[in-house]
Amino acid sequence: MSRRNIEVVVHIDETLSTPDLNNLESSLCKDFGIEKVYINPTRQHLMLIDFSPEDVNSLQVLNYVKSKGVHAELIGGV
């Protein structure tokens, strides 16, 4: 049986610099269960996170983001 990942959109409250966004993105990719992270360069407050529901749930993903020192809300799934 193949694994199917889930994508969620997270809103970042702060306005972060490009280096800070890159650090956030690469840091999240190292967290357990996170497969991919994408921050749209034209809408930097929105982050698309692809994760394995077998390993983590959406609230854990949001807590990963918040643990990086930013304020964020879960917008929903894609």
Contacts in CASP RR format, 6 or more apart in sequence:
PFRMAT RR
TARGET T0000
AUTHOR 0000-0000-0000
METHOD contacts of the structure
MODEL  1
MSRRNIEVVVHIDETLSTPDLNNLESSLCKDFGIEKVYINPTRQHLMLID
FSPEDVNSLQVLNYVKSKGVHAELIGGV
3 52 0 8 1.000
3 54 0 8 1.000
4 53 0 8 1.000
5 35 0 8 1.000
5 50 0 8 1.000
5 51 0 8 1.000
5 52 0 8 1.000
5 53 0 8 1.000
6 50 0 8 1.000
6 51 0 8 1.000
6 52 0 8 1.000
6 53 0 8 1.000
6 58 0 8 1.000
6 77 0 8 1.000
7 48 0 8 1.000
7 49 0 8 1.000
7 50 0 8 1.000
7 51 0 8 1.000
7 77 0 8 1.000
7 78 0 8 1.000
8 48 0 8 1.000
8 49 0 8 1.000
8 51 0 8 1.000
8 58 0 8 1.000
8 61 0 8 1.000
8 74 0 8 1.000
8 75 0 8 1.000
8 76 0 8 1.000
8 77 0 8 1.000
8 78 0 8 1.000
9 46 0 8 1.000
9 47 0 8 1.000
9 48 0 8 1.000
9 49 0 8 1.000
9 74 0 8 1.000
9 75 0 8 1.000
9 76 0 8 1.000
9 77 0 8 1.000
9 78 0 8 1.000
10 46 0 8 1.000
10 47 0 8 1.000
10 49 0 8 1.000
10 61 0 8 1.000
10 62 0 8 1.000
10 65 0 8 1.000
10 72 0 8 1.000
10 73 0 8 1.000
10 74 0 8 1.000
10 75 0 8 1.000
11 45 0 8 1.000
11 46 0 8 1.000
11 47 0 8 1.000
11 72 0 8 1.000
11 73 0 8 1.000
11 75 0 8 1.000
12 24 0 8 1.000
12 44 0 8 1.000
12 45 0 8 1.000
12 46 0 8 1.000
12 47 0 8 1.000
12 65 0 8 1.000
12 70 0 8 1.000
12 71 0 8 1.000
12 72 0 8 1.000
13 45 0 8 1.000
13 70 0 8 1.000
13 71 0 8 1.000
13 72 0 8 1.000
13 73 0 8 1.000
14 70 0 8 1.000
14 71 0 8 1.000
15 44 0 8 1.000
15 45 0 8 1.000
16 24 0 8 1.000
16 44 0 8 1.000
16 70 0 8 1.000
21 39 0 8 1.000
21 44 0 8 1.000
24 37 0 8 1.000
24 39 0 8 1.000
24 47 0 8 1.000
24 65 0 8 1.000
24 68 0 8 1.000
24 70 0 8 1.000
25 37 0 8 1.000
25 38 0 8 1.000
25 39 0 8 1.000
25 47 0 8 1.000
27 68 0 8 1.000
28 34 0 8 1.000
28 37 0 8 1.000
28 49 0 8 1.000
28 64 0 8 1.000
28 65 0 8 1.000
28 68 0 8 1.000
29 36 0 8 1.000
29 37 0 8 1.000
31 64 0 8 1.000
32 55 0 8 1.000
32 56 0 8 1.000
33 51 0 8 1.000
33 52 0 8 1.000
33 55 0 8 1.000
33 56 0 8 1.000
34 49 0 8 1.000
34 50 0 8 1.000
34 51 0 8 1.000
34 56 0 8 1.000
34 61 0 8 1.000
34 64 0 8 1.000
35 50 0 8 1.000
35 51 0 8 1.000
35 52 0 8 1.000
36 48 0 8 1.000
36 49 0 8 1.000
36 50 0 8 1.000
37 47 0 8 1.000
37 48 0 8 1.000
37 49 0 8 1.000
37 50 0 8 1.000
38 47 0 8 1.000
38 48 0 8 1.000
38 49 0 8 1.000
38 50 0 8 1.000
39 46 0 8 1.000
39 47 0 8 1.000
39 48 0 8 1.000
40 46 0 8 1.000
40 48 0 8 1.000
46 75 0 8 1.000
47 65 0 8 1.000
47 72 0 8 1.000
48 78 0 8 1.000
49 61 0 8 1.000
49 65 0 8 1.000
51 58 0 8 1.000
51 61 0 8 1.000
56 64 0 8 1.000
58 74 0 8 1.000
58 76 0 8 1.000
58 77 0 8 1.000
59 74 0 8 1.000
61 74 0 8 1.000
62 72 0 8 1.000
62 73 0 8 1.000
62 74 0 8 1.000
65 72 0 8 1.000
66 72 0 8 1.000
END
